[in-house]
C-alpha cells in the first residue's frame, strides 16, 4: 500500500538523517526496542524483557550481550533473589536516546520548513487520519508481539 510505504520511507529517512546529524550509532531496531523498554520499566530481568518484547529468551540473551558490550546495559544480581539478574540501561544509552529525540525534532523541523506551503497544508490535513490509522493498527496488534520492534 502506497501510504504504508510512504510512512515507512519517511520514518527510515528521519532515523538516518537524525543519526547522521547527531553522530549517533546505528543500533538495530531490536536493540532500540530493548533499550526503550528498559528505560520505561527499569530493573527488569532478562525473562521479563523477553516477555515484554515477545521474543525468545536466547534472542534476548544475544541482544543483551551486544548491548552490554556496547556499554548500553548493565547486569547486576538481584538483591531479592540472588539467582536473578537485573538489567539497567546506562547513562551512555540514555544520552544516545536523548540526543536522538532532540535531533529527530531538529531534522524534521528543518525538512518541514523546506517544504512548499501546499505540502505542509496537505500533511497537516492528513495527520488526524494517520493517527486514527495508527490507533486501529495498535488495537489489532497484541502488545507483546514482534511487531513492537518495527515501530
Secondary structure in CASP SS format (residue, H / E / C, confidence):
PFRMAT SS
TARGET T0000
AUTHOR 0000-0000-0000
METHOD secondary structure of the structure
MODEL  1
X C 1.00
X H 1.00
X H 1.00
X H 1.00
X H 1.00
X H 1.00
X H 1.00
X H 1.00
X H 1.00
X H 1.00
X H 1.00
X H 1.00
X H 1.00
X H 1.00
X H 1.00
X H 1.00
X H 1.00
X H 1.00
X H 1.00
X H 1.00
X H 1.00
X H 1.00
X C 1.00
X C 1.00
X C 1.00
X C 1.00
X C 1.00
X C 1.00
X H 1.00
X H 1.00
X H 1.00
X H 1.00
X H 1.00
X H 1.00
X H 1.00
X H 1.00
X H 1.00
X H 1.00
X H 1.00
X H 1.00
X C 1.00
X C 1.00
X C 1.00
X E 1.00
X C 1.00
X H 1.00
X H 1.00
X H 1.00
X H 1.00
X H 1.00
X H 1.00
X H 1.00
X H 1.00
X C 1.00
X C 1.00
X C 1.00
X H 1.00
X H 1.00
X H 1.00
X H 1.00
X H 1.00
X H 1.00
X H 1.00
X H 1.00
X H 1.00
X H 1.00
X H 1.00
X H 1.00
X H 1.00
X C 1.00
X C 1.00
X C 1.00
X E 1.00
X E 1.00
X E 1.00
X E 1.00
X E 1.00
X C 1.00
X C 1.00
X C 1.00
X C 1.00
X C 1.00
X C 1.00
X C 1.00
X E 1.00
X E 1.00
X E 1.00
X E 1.00
X E 1.00
X C 1.00
X H 1.00
X H 1.00
X H 1.00
X H 1.00
X H 1.00
X H 1.00
X H 1.00
X H 1.00
X H 1.00
X H 1.00
X H 1.00
X H 1.00
X H 1.00
X H 1.00
X H 1.00
X H 1.00
X H 1.00
X H 1.00
X H 1.00
X H 1.00
X H 1.00
X H 1.00
X H 1.00
X H 1.00
X C 1.00
X C 1.00
X H 1.00
X H 1.00
X H 1.00
X H 1.00
X H 1.00
X H 1.00
X H 1.00
X H 1.00
X H 1.00
X H 1.00
X H 1.00
X H 1.00
X H 1.00
X H 1.00
X H 1.00
X H 1.00
X H 1.00
X H 1.00
X H 1.00
X H 1.00
X H 1.00
X H 1.00
X H 1.00
X C 1.00
X C 1.00
X C 1.00
X C 1.00
X C 1.00
X C 1.00
X H 1.00
X H 1.00
X H 1.00
X H 1.00
X H 1.00
X C 1.00
END
